[in-house]
C-alpha cells in the first residue's frame, strides 16, 4: 500500500472516530482482529463528512474531481513534499470504496498497515487531564527598589503574563475567534469541514500544507503534542482535542489559547503581546489593536507589523471584515479601524538592556531564601533593592572605563561588526503585499499558516473587502531592519549605527533614531562593509552628528554600589557584557585586592593605640619566618628604597608597602607573627575571608578576595565599625502570596576594633582621596574616602571607597580562565584605571537619588574620646596653630597618648639628619622646628601647614589662600610625594615625574595606584 495513502487512511480513521463517536475513541486496534471494525469506522466517518458538507450545499465529489484535474500539481516536483509519491488513482478508488459504497475488484486499502501506523502514532498519548491542569510557563517580573518594573525573566517560549479569560474583553475574544476558528462555539474540538477543505486545498496548491486546525487543536499543539508537520502529530492532536472538549468549557479552552499563543516580539499570550506592542493591558485594547493581534497567530513573522507593516495592515483588514460579517462591529467601525494607524510602541522599549548580572544574582538568592527552583519556573513578583537608573549608569561607566583603558594603552582591537543587516534588508525589500487570493509562504516561519486569507463567504453572498488607506511614509529599509534586529551585545550602552556608505575616508552611518552621521572608523578603517552594525560614541554639533567607533573591550571589570546602613545592593555590574561572559565578578570571582586591604593593618595599629601622626620608617625591613620555618620576608616599595620617616597617615595615603610591613614589627603587637594574627582576626570578623592564610604578604593584599565581601568592610568603616549584611532580594511573591520577605537586620559591629580606631581610619582614607593615590577625587573628597589597590605585576586594579550613604568598589583586570595571569601593563594602576570609573559612578549615584553630604564627624559615642589638634602634616609634629587638624585618641578625660616617636625614636630621627651634630637641637624644647626642618630636608620638601579639617569642621580663613595653604579647589595643599605625578584633581593635566604615585606592588616594584 502506498505510504502516503497509509497515513491518509490513519488520519481518516482518527477523524471518523472523533466526529462519530467522540466518547469512545479507540487509540489501539489489533491488526488482525479489528480489520472489519476499522473499515466500518472509515465508512461511518465518510458518511458523516458528506452529510456535513450537504449542510453547506457543497458538492464534495465535484471538489475532489476539480482538485485532481491536474495530477502534476499533486504528484509532480512542485507538489508539497508531504504528498510526493501519492497515487491519485488509488486515492480516487479508495474514496469510492469508503464514501460511495463501491466494491472495487482490486482495492489499494490494507487494513493491517493502516492499523499499525495508527497504533504507533497514538502510543504514549498525552492525557487531556494533564493539559487541563497544566500551568503555563510564565514570566517573572522583577521590580526595582522603587517598586517599578526593572526586568523580566522567563524560560524559552515562556515570556507571558497569564490572565483569566474574564479579563479579556469580549471584543478581543471575538476577534481571535473570527480570525482563527469561526465555528469555535459549535464544533466539538474538530471542524471536519475545515479539515477536508484544507486537505483539498493542499491537493490543489503546492507549498506548506494547511492544517484546518481549530482553536482547541492549536491549544493541544502548542501545549502538548508539539508542532511537527506530520500525520502522527495531526492524529494525536485531534484525539486529545476531542477529549479536551469533554472536560473543559469553551471559555476555558479559549483562555488556554489566548494565554498560550505566540504573537511576535518575544511575547506569548495576549496580555504580554498587548504590553509589548501597545504598552497597555489587554483590557485597554482598542478595536484596531485587537484586530492586529488577532491576525498574528497565522504567521507572527510573516505578518510582523515591525518588518512588514503593509502585510500587517492587510491582515488586520481581513480580521475586521470577518468581525463585520459576524455582526460584531458595524461597517463604520470597520472602516475607521481599517484606516487607523498601527500605533505601535517602539521595539526597543520592549527590550531590556540592563541588569542581567543582577537578575542572575536574584535568581540564586531566590533559590536560597525563597526555596524556588528558579525564577523562570513560574510567574513570580520579585522585589529587589536595585536603583534602576544607577544600575544602568554603573554599567555604562564600567564599559566606558574599560574601553578608555584599551584605547589609551593601544590594546584596542576590532574583530568585526556585531552583525550585518544585508540579508535582512534584502528580505524586507523583496517582501511585497501578496496578490489577493494567492497562497504565499514566509521563509523561516515554522508551524504557522502564512497564506493571506479571505473571509469565507456563504453561497450567494457577495464578498467585500475593506479598502486599506495608504500607509504613512515608510521608514528607510535599513532602519526597519535595524529595529527588528537583536545586537549581540544587547547590554552595551553605546548607540548602534548602520554603515550606509563605506569608503577609505569618513563613513556615513544611520542611527537608531533615523538620522545619519559621519563616522570616524578609527582602527576599523577600510574594514567596514555596507550594512555592518557597529557601536559608536556620538558628538552633537552643527549639521550632521559626528560619531567615533567603539569596540568591545577584552579586558574585564566589575563594579558594586552598596548602601552602608542597610546592606542593600543598589547596583552591580559583573563584567563588561553579560552575553560575552556570564561570570559575575562581583559575587563569583576572587582576585588579589592589593593595597585596598592595607586599611586592615592600619586599623589594627590604630586600635593598638598608635595615632595618625605616629612616625614610621619608610625603609627596608625584613620580617622573620613565621613559626621559625620558611623564609623571611623583605618587601619593597615601587621605587626600591624608602623616603625615611613618615606619619602613619601619609603611609596609608600614599600606600607605602614598607610602612605597612613595619607596622607588624611592634606597631600592633611586639612580634610580627602576633601582629599578623591580629590583622587576620579583624579580616575574619569583618567577613572579608572565611579563613586567613598566615603569611606576611597578606597585609599587602596577596590573598584573593571577593568584591562583595571587601565592600562590606568599607561600609563598616563608613559606619564606624558596623558591618551590614549585603542583599539584593527584598521579597518573592506568587499569586499575591509572599514566599519570602527579607527581614531587616542591623549592621553587626566588628569588635576587633573600637569606634575611635574606625573613625581615625576613615579620616585617613579621606586623605587618600584628597592628596594621596586617589587624588583624582580631590574635587569631591569632602564627600568621599577610599583606597586604591594594585596587585602583583599590575594584574588587578582596584578602588574601594565610600560616602556617608554608599560604598563603591571597582575592579579592572583580565580573567584567569586559562590559568595564566595577564598584566594590565606598566603604570595601569588602581588610581589610573579604576578611580575614574568610580568617580563616574559616584556622580551617577548622586544624580540618581543618593544624597550628597559631607562625610560625618565622629559619632556621639566616639566624640568624647577624640581630640582635634593641629599638626604639621609632613612631620606629624604638633604646632601651635594653622596646621592640619588631626584626630587623636584620648582616654576620655582629655589625656592623650603621644605616640609620635614610639616606632621612630627622636634620636633615630635626628641621627638621620645629614648635617646633624649630636645634641644639637638649637635650643628647641619640643623639637618642633628642628624636627620639621629635618623632615623637610630628608624628603626634599618644606613642611607646608594645612589648616583643612578632613571633614570640613574647621575651615581656614580665606586670607590663608594667599599663603599657599589651599589649592585652587580649596583642598589640602599637600605637595606631591617625591617621585609621584603632579596633576590636577581629576587628572586632566598630568605632568610625568620620574616615578609614579602609588606604591601598591606586593613584593618588589610597587605599581602605585
N, C-alpha and C positions, 0 to 999 in steps of 0.2 A: 504494500500500500504506500502511496506517495507520502513522504514525510510531512509535507505541509498539510495534506489532507487529514492526516492523523491528528495534527494539532488543531485543525479547524473543527473536526468532529468532537475532540475532547472539550473544546471551548463551547461547542453547541450543546454537549451533554450537561455542562455546568449551567448554561443559560436556561436550558429546558427545566432543570430542577428548581432553580431559584425563582422561576416565573410560574411554574405549575404546582409545585409542592414545596414552598419555602420553609414549612415547618418540619420537613423530613428530608433534608438534603443529605444524601449519602456521600461520604468522602473516600470510600474504598469499595471496589467491586472485585468479584472473583473473575479472572479472565476466562474461565470455562463455564461456570455455572450461572453467571449473571449476564450472558450474552443477550438472551431474549429480553431481559429487563432493560438493558441499555438501548436496544432497538425501540422498545416501546416508549421509553423516555424521550428519545430523539423525535419520534413521530408526534408525541403529545406536544413537545416543545414547538415543533414546526406549525402544528395546527393552531397553537396559541399565538404564534407570531403572525400568521396570516390573518387571524381574527383581529389582532391589534392594529394591523395596517388597514384592514377593512374599515375600521372606525374612522380613519382619516381619508378613506376613499383613495388609497394609493395602491396601484397595481404592482404587487411585488414581482410577479413574473416579468412584467414589462421592464421594471427597473433592472432586474438581473440580466435580461436579454440585452438591454441598452449597454450595460456595463461590459458585456462580453463581445460587443460588436468588433472591437479592435484587440485581438488577442496579444498583439505585440506590446501593447501598453501594459499588459499584466505580466507576461512571461518574458518579455524582451529585456535587454540590458538597461533600459531606462526605468524599469519597474522597481518598486521598493524591494529591498533585499529580503524583507520578511516574506515576500511572495515568489521569490525566484524559484523556478523549478516546478511551479504549480501546473498541473494538467487540467486545462479548462474543461475538456470533455468529461473527465472523471468527476469534476466538481458539478457539472450540469447533470450528469447521470445520478449522482448522489442526491442532489436536490429533488429530482423527480421521484427517486425511490422513497425518500422520507417525507416529502412535502406534498407530492401529487398522488401518492398511493400506488405508483407503478412498481412492477417487479421485473427489473432488467435481467436478461439472461446471464450477463456477466457483471456482477457488482464489484466496484472497487473497494467497498467497505469491508474492513477486517475488524471485528469487534474486539478481538484479543489485543491487538496492537493499540487500539484506542483506549481500552481499559488500562493497559499497562502505563501508557503515557499519563492518563488522568490520575491513577493511583500515585504515581511518582510526584506529580505536581502538587497533590494535596497532602503529601507526607509532612508531618510536624506543622500542621496548620495552626496559626495563632488563634487564640480564642477571642471572641467578641467581648467577653467579660474583662479580659486583660486590657483591651483597648478602652473599655468604659471607665476602668479605674486608673488608667494611665495618667500620670502627672506630666504635663508638657514641660520640656526643658524651658527654663525661664531665665530671665536676666536679673542679675543683682545690681541694685542701684547703690552707689556709694556717695554719701553726702560729705561735704567739707565741714570744717569747724563751725561755719555759719549756718549749717543746715541746708545749703544749696546743692543742687546736683553737681557732682565732681567727676564721676567716672561710672562706667558700666563694665560688667564682667559677665561672660556667658560662655557656654560650650559652643562648639561649631553647630550651626543651624539652630541656635538657641537664643538669639537676640530678640526676645519677645517679652511683652508685658501682658499677662493673661488677664482678660476682663470677662465678667459674666455676660451672657447673651442679653440680659436685661439692660446692660449699659450701652448696648449697640442700638442706635436709633432704627426705627422701622424702615426708614428710607434707605439706610445703608444696607440693611438685610435684603431688602427687595432689589437693590441694585446688583448685588452679587448673585442672587437667585436668577434675575433676568439675564445676566451675562453668562452664567455657567450652567444652569440647570432649571429651565423654565417649568418642568413638571415635578420639581422637588417636593412640593406639598402633596402630590397624588401618587407618586410611584412608591415602591416598597424596597428601595435601595438600588434597583437596576431598572434602567429605562430601556426596555427591549427595542423600542423603535429607534432610540438613539444608537444602540449597538449595531443594529442592522444597517442603518443609514451610514454609519461610519465605515462599516465593512464594505458596503457598495462603493462609497467614496474612495476607499483605498484601492479597490479594483480599478476604478476609473482614472485615478490620478497617481502618478509617481511621487516620490518624496516620503517624508516621515509619516507613518500611518497614524491616523486619528484614532482615538480610543472610545469615544462615546461615553466617557465616564460621567457618572452623576456626582453630586457633591458628596454623597455618602461614600462612593467608591474612592474619591480623592482623599477623604479622611483616612480611609483604610490604607491607601497607597502611601500617603505622607507619613503616617504614624505607625504603620505596622508592617506591611509586606514589601515596602520599598518601591522604587520606581524603575526597575528593569523593564526594558521594552521587549517582553517575552510573553508567549502564550501561557507559560506556567504562572507568571505573576498575575495575568489577567484572570486566570481561573481562581487563584487563591483570593484575589481581590473581590470578585463577585460573590463568592461564598461567604466571606467574612462580612461584606457589606450587607448581604441579605440578613445575616444573623444579628448584625448591629442594629438594624431597623426594628428588630423584635424586642430589644431591651432598652433602647433609648428613644426619647421623643424627638420629633423634628427640631424643636428649638435646641435641644442638647446637641444633636448632630451638627446643626448649623454653628453652634458655639465652638465645637471642636474644630470645625473647618475654618472659621474666621480667626481663631487663635493659632491655628497651625500652619496656614499657608505662607509661602514666601512671596513678598511683594516688592523686591528690589531694595537697593540702598542698604543691604545687610539687614533688613527688617523682616522679622517673622511675626505674623499676626497683625490684625487690623489696628490695634492700639499703637504698636511700635511703628507701623507704617504711617499712621496719621501724624505721629510726632516727628518722624524722620522727614516726611515730605512737606508738612504744613506747620509744624511746631505747635500742634494742638492735640487735644484728646479726641477720640473717635466720636464722643458725644457732641462735639462742636463742628463736625464736618458739614460743609455746605453741599448742595446738590452736585455742582460740577466736580468738587473734590471727591465725593463719594463715587461718582461715576468713573473718575480717573482711576481710583484704586480698584474698583470692581473690574476694570478691564485689564488689570495687570496679571492675574493668575495665568492667563492664556499664554503669556510669554514675558516675564519680567524684564528680560534683557531686550527682546525684540521691540517691546512697546515702552522701553525706558524713556520717560519724559526728559531725562538729562541728556541722553545720547541722541534720541530720535523724537524730538518734540512733535514733528508733523504726524508721525505714526501714532503717538500718544493721543493727539487731538482726534484723529480719525477713529481710534478705538473708543475713546470717550463718547464720541458722537453715536457710535453703534450702541453702546450701553444706554445712552439717553433715549434713543429711538425705541429700544426694547421696553424701557420703562414707560414711555408714552403709549406704546402699543398695548401694554398690560393695563393701562388706565391709572398708573401710579402718579404720573405727572401730566400736566396739560401741555399743549403744543407751545404755548407762550413760554412756559417754564423750560421746556426743552430747548427752544431757540435761544433763550437768554443764556442757558448753561453751555450750549454748544459754542457760543462766541465769547465765553468768559476766558480771562487769562488763566494760564495754568497755575499761577500763584504759588510757585514752589519756594520752599525755604532753601537757601544755598546748600550745596552738598557739603562744603567744608564745615558748616555749622552743625552737621550731624556727626562729625568725626572728632574723636578725642585725640589730642596731640600732646598730652602731658600726663605725668603721674603714673607711668607704667611700673616703675620700680616700687612706688608706694602701694599700688594695688597688689602686687605680689606679696609685699610685706604684710599687708592687711589680711590677705588670704591665709598666710601662715599663722598670724595671730588668731584668726577666727578658728582655725583648726585646734589651736592650743587652748584657747579660753572659752570659745562658744561650743566646742565639740562638734562642729560641722565638718564633713569630709572635705568640702570645697565650697567656695562661694559660687561656683558655677553649677553646683548640684541642685540648686533650687532658686527660687526668687526670694531674695533677702533684701532688707534695707539695712545698710551698714552706715553708721555714723562715725566719722573719723575726726581727727584733730587738725587736719591739713588746712592751711591757709592757701586757697587755690591760686590767688594772684601771686603770692610769694613763691609757691611751688614752681609756677611757670617761669618766674624771674630767676630763680635759682638754677633751673636747668639751662636757661639762656646764658646766664653768667658763666656757668661751668663750660658750656660749649664754646662761647666766645673766648674764654681764657685759654682753653686747650688749643684752639685754633691759633690764637695770638702767639702762644709759645712756639708752635711749629713754624709759623711764618718767621718769627724773629730768629730762630735757630737754623733755618734752612732745611728743616726736616719735613716740610710740607710736600705731599706728593699727590698727583692727580691720577686716579686709576680708572677714570671713565665716568659717564653720566649715571645718575640714579636710574634712569630709564629713557627710552626713546619712544616718541609718540607716532612715528611714521606709520606703523601698521594700523594703529587706532584711527589716525586721520584718514587713511585710505578707506577703512571700513565705513566711516561716517560719510565720506564723500560719495561712496558707492551706494549708500542707503538712500533710496527714494521711496515715496509712498507707493504701496503696491496698487496695481490696476484693480479696479473693482471686480470682484469675482475670481481673481487669480489666487492660487494657493502658493504661498511662499514659505520658506523655512529660514530660520535665523541661525547663522553659524554660532556654534558654541552653546546653544540652548539645549539642555538635556531634560527630558521628562516634561516638556511644555509644548502645547499645541500653538503654532505661531501663524497659521494662515489667517488673514483678515477675513472675518465672517460677516455675513449679512443677517439682518433679522429674519427669523423664519416667518414665512407668510403662508397663511392658510389658502387653499384653493379658492380662486375667485376674488381674493383680496388684492388690493393694489399696493405694491411696495413703495415706501417713501423713505428717503434718507435725508436727514437734516443737512443743510448746507453749512459747511465749516468756513468761518470767516478767515481771511488771510492772516497768517501768523505775523506777529510783530517782527521787527528787524532781527534777523538771525545773528547769533553770536559768531565770531570767527571760528572756523572749524578747529583751529589749534586750541582755542580756549575751551571749546566743548570737550575736546579730547583730554585736556588738562584737568578739567573739573571732574571727569569720570575716572581719572587715574588715581592710583594709590602709590605715592612715592615710597621707596624702600625705607628710607629713614624718616618714618612718619612722625617722630617726636623731636626732630631737629627744628629749631625755631628760626631758621634762616629762610627768607622767601624763596620760592621756586621760580624759575624762569625757563621759557622755551626758546631755543635757538631758532630764529626765523631767517636770519641771513648770516652765513658763516663765511669768513674770509681771513686774509692774512692780518688785517688790522682790527679795529674795533668790530664788535659783533652786535647785531641787532637781536634783541630778545623780547619776548612777550611776557607780561606779568599776569599774575592771577586775577588782578582787577581789570584786565582788558587793555591796560596801557602797554606801550612799548618803551624800551630803554636801550641805552648804549652800554654794552658790557665790555669791561677790560678783562680779557680772558686770562691774564697772568700766566701761570705755569701751564695752562691748557691751550696756549696759543697754537694755532694750526692743528689742533686735535679735536675741535668741536665739530659735530656733524649737524645737519639740518634736523630739527625737531628733537635734539637732545634736551633733556630736562636737567638743569643744574641748580645749585644753590648760590644765592648772591647776597651781597650787602648793598642796600640802596642808599643813594645820596640824592636828596631832593634839591632842586635848584631851578633856575630859569630854564625854560624849554624842557626838553626830554629829560627824564630821570637818568642818573648815571648809576651803574652797578659795577661791583667788584666781585670776582669769583670767590666763592667759599667752598672748600673741600673738607670732607670729613676727616677728623683727626684720628691718628693711630695711637697717640698717647691716650691714657685713660685718666680718670679723675673721679672724685666723689665729693659731695657736699651735704651738710646737715645743718638744720636750724632747729634748736631745742628750746622750749620755754623753761626758764630756770626754776621757777617756783613749783610748777606742776609736772614737769617732765613731758608735756605734750610735744610731740614732733610736729612742727609747723611746715617743714619742707624737707625733702630727701631726694637727692639725685645720686643714683648708684653707679652711674657711668656716663660716658659721652652720649650713647644712644642705646636704648633697650633692644631694638632689632639687631644691633651689632653684637651685643652681649647681654645676656640676662643675669649675669652675676651682679648682685647688689654689693658694691664695695663698701657700703656703709655698715651693713649688718653681716655679710657673709665672707669677708676677707680680713686678714690681719696683715699689717705692714709695720716695719720699724718706724716708731714715731720720732726718732731723733730728739732734738732739743725740746720738743713740746712736752717731753717727760721730765725735763730738768726742774720744773716747779715743785715736783715731789721732794727733791733733795733740799731745795731752799725752804720749803715748808717745814721739813723735819728740823732744819737748822734754826729757823725762827722759833719753832716750838721748844727747842732745846735751850732757848734764852739768848741767842745771838740777835743783834739789832741790825737793821738795814745798812747802817753805816759801819758795821764791823769790817775791818780791813782783812783781805785775804790775798795771799801772794799768787799772782798770775805768773807762775814759773813752773818749770818741770818738776814732777813728783813721781815717785814710784811707790806703789802700794804693795805690801807683802802678799804672798799667796794666802788664800782663804783656807783655814784649817791646816796650814803648813804644807799643803800639797799643791801641785800645779805651778804655774808661772806667776811671777809678779806682774804688775800692770803699770805701764808707763804711758799714759795718754798724752796727746799733743794737741796744741791749738793749730788752727789752719796755718798761721804764719810760722809755725815751727818752734817759736820761743814763747815769751810772755812779755807783759808790759809792766811787771812789777806789782806792787801792792795796789789793790783796787777795792772798792767797797763791795759789800755783798750785793747791794742794789745794782751797781754797774756791771758786776759779773753776770747777773741774770739778764739785764737789759741788752748787753752785747754778747750774750751766750758764750761765755768763756768756759771751755772744757776743763782747763786746768783749775779754775776756781771751783767748779763743781766737784771735781775729783778731790781737791784739798779739803773740802768740807767733810769728807768721810774721815779725814785724818785729824780728829779732835774737835771738829766743828759740831758734830751731832752726838757722838759718843767718843770715849777715849781711844778706842781702837776702830780701825776701818771696818772689819767684818761686823762689829756691833752696829756701827753707823749704817752700813748697808742693810742690815736686818730691820732697822727702824724705818728706813725708806720703803722697804718691801712691805712692812706691816701697814703703812699708810696706803700703798698701792692696793693691797688686798682688801682693806676695809673700804676703800673708795670703789671697789669692784672694777678696777681697771683690768685686773688679771684674776684668774682663778687660782693661779699659783705663780710664785715669783722665783725665777732662776737665780741662785746665789752666785752671781759673778759681777765684778765691778762695772763692766760696760753697761750694765742695766741702767745705771743712773744717767747715762747719756742717750738712752732710748734704743738700746740694741735689741731688746725683747719685743717682738711684734705685738701690736695692739689692734683691737677692733675700734673703728671710729666711733661707734655708738657708745662704747664704754669710756673712751677718752673724753667725749663730750660731757658725760655725766660728771666727771671730775671737775672740769672747768666750770660747769654750772654750780657745783658745790663751792668753788672759790668765790663765785659771784654771790652766793648765799651765805658767806662766812662759815662754810663747813657743812651745810645741809645739802646732801646729795639727793636729787629727785630720781624717781624711777621712770625711765623713758617709756612712752607708749604712744600708739597711733590709733588704736581701736577704742572708740567710746562705747559702742553698743552694736548688737546684731539683733534684728527683728525679722520675724516671718509671720505673715498674715496678721500684723498688728500685735503679735505676742513677742515679748522680749526673750531672747535666748541667752543673752549676755549683756551685762552693763558694767562698765568699768567703775570700780569703787575708788573714789578719790583717796589718795594717800599723801600724808605729809612727808616732806623730804626727811631722810634719815641722816642724823648728824654723824659725821666722821669723828669719832672720839680720839683718834690718834694725834690730833692737833686741836688747839683751842681756837676760839673766835679771834683772839688778838693775832695769832700767827696767820690765820687765813686773811684777816684784813690787811696786815702788813704785806702779805704776798700779793694781794690784789693791787695795792698801790705800786708795787714793784713791776707788776705786769702792765700797769698803765704806763710806766716809764718805757717799756718796750715799744709801745705804740707812739710815745711822744718823741723819742730821740734814739731808740735802740734799733734792733733789727727789723722792726715793723714800722719804721718811721714814715712809710708811705701813708699811714693812717694818722699822721700828726694833726691834720685838719680837724679830725673828729676824736682826738684822744681824750677829750673831756668826757666822752660817752663810751669809749671802748678801751678794754685792756685785753692783752693776749700774748701769745708766744709763737714764734716761728720755729720750724724744725726741718732739718735736712739729714737724711740718713747716709750711711756709708756710700761713697762714690756717687753721691747725689742721685740715688735710686728713688728716693721719696722726698717730696717737698710738701711741707705742712704749714697750715696756720690754724691755731685754735685760740679763740677769743670770745669775749662776752661783753654785753652791756648789762644794765640793771635787769633787763627783761629776758634776754635770749642769749644763747650760746651758739656760735657759728664755728664749724670745723670744715676745713677744706684740705683735700689731699690730691696730689698730682703725681703720676708715675706710670710706668709700664707694667702690664701684667706679667707675672712669672709663670704663666701656664706651661711653658716648655721647659721649666726647671732652671732657666737662666735668669739673670738679673740685668736688666738693661738700664744704663745710666741716662739721666736727663741731659747730661752734658755739663761741661765745665761752667761754673757760675750760675747754673739753673737751680737756685735755692728756694727755700720756703718764702723768703721775703721778696724774691724776684718773680716767682711763678704763682704762688698761692695767695699772697696778700692782695694783689689786685683783684683777684676773683672774690675774695672775702669782702673787699671794700665795696664792690658792686652789690653783693648780697646784702650787706648792711644797709646800703642806700635803699635797696628794694624792700627790705623789711620795714623801714621807716615809712616808705611810700604805701605800704600795704597794711597799715593799722597798728604796727608795733610802736609804742611810744618812744620818743627820742628824748631821754632825760639824762642829765649829768650823772656820772657814777656817784652812788651814795657814799656818805661818810660812814664811820663805824656805827654799829647798832647800839641801842641803849645798854645792852649787856657788855659790849666791848669798850664803849666810850670811857668808863672810869679807869680803865687800865691802859690808856693810850695818852701820851703826851706829844704834842706837836711842837717841835723845836727846830730852829733854823740851823742848817749846816752848810759847809762848803760841799757842793755836790761831787767834787772830784776826790778830795781827801777824806771826806766824811767828818771833818773836824767841826766841832761846834763853833758858831760865830755869834757875835752879839746881836746881829740883825741883818736883814736884807739877803739872807741866803735861801737855800732850798728848804722848804718846810718838810722835815722828815717826821715819820710817825714811830715813836719809841714805845716799847713795852714798859709799863711801870707796875709796881706791886699793888696799886690801888690807893696807896696813901701818899702818892706823889713821888715816892722813891723810884729811881730808875737805875738799872744796872748798866754801867758803862762798859760795853764790850768791844769798843773800837779797836783796842790793841790786844784783844785776847788771843788771836791767832797770829798776829804780827806784832811782836813787842816793839815798843818805841825804839829800843836800842837797835833792833834789826832795821827798822825804818831809817834811822839816822845813819847807820853804817852803810846803807845803800846809796847815800848821797855822795856823788863823785868827789866833791871838794870839801867834804866834812872833816872836821878835826874833833877828836874825842872831847866830849863835854861842851862843845861849842853850841850853845843854844841861844846865843845872842841875848842872854838875859831874860828870855821869854819864860814866863812862869808856867804857862799851859802848853807851850809849844805850838800854838795855833798858827802864828805867822810863819814860823820856821818849817813846820810840817807841811803847811800849804805850799810854801815856796819850793821845798824839796820835791813834793809830789808833782808840782808843775814841771820842774826840771826833768824828773825821771820820765814823765810821759810826753814831754815836748809841748805841754800845754800850760798855760797860766790859769789858775782857778778863776772861773767866772761865776760870781754869786747868782743864784737863781731863786728869786723870791716866789716862784709859782707853786702853789699848793697843788699836788697831783689831782685833787678832787675839787678844785676851784673854791676852796673855803676861804682862802685869803688871796686877794688879787693885789698885785703891786701897784704903787702909784704910777699914773700914766707918765710922770716925768722920768721914770726909770727906763722907759723905752729908749731915750736918747743915750743912755749909758750902755746900751747893748745887752740888757738883760733879757729882752724878749725879741723873738724874730718877728717877721712881718705878719705872721698869723697869730701873734700873741701867745706863742707856745714857749716851751722851755728852750733856753738859749745854750743848751749843751752843744759844744763844738764836736765835730765828727771824731770818733775814736781814731787813734793813729792807724794809718793803713786802710781806713774804711773809705767808702764813697760818699762824697758830699752831693747832695741833691735837694731839690725842692720836695715839700712834704708828700707829693703824690708822684714823684719820680718823673716829672715832665722834663726836667733839665738835669741830666746826670753828667757829672764830671768824673771820669775814671781816675782813681788813685792807684798806686801800685798794688794795694791789697784790697780784699773785699771786706764787707761789713760784718758778716755774721759767722762766727766760728762754730758751726754745728757738727762738723765731721767727727766721726766716732773715735778713730784711733790715730790718725796722723794728720793729714791735711784736712783742715776744718772748713767745710764748704760754706759756712755762713748762713745766710738767710734760708 
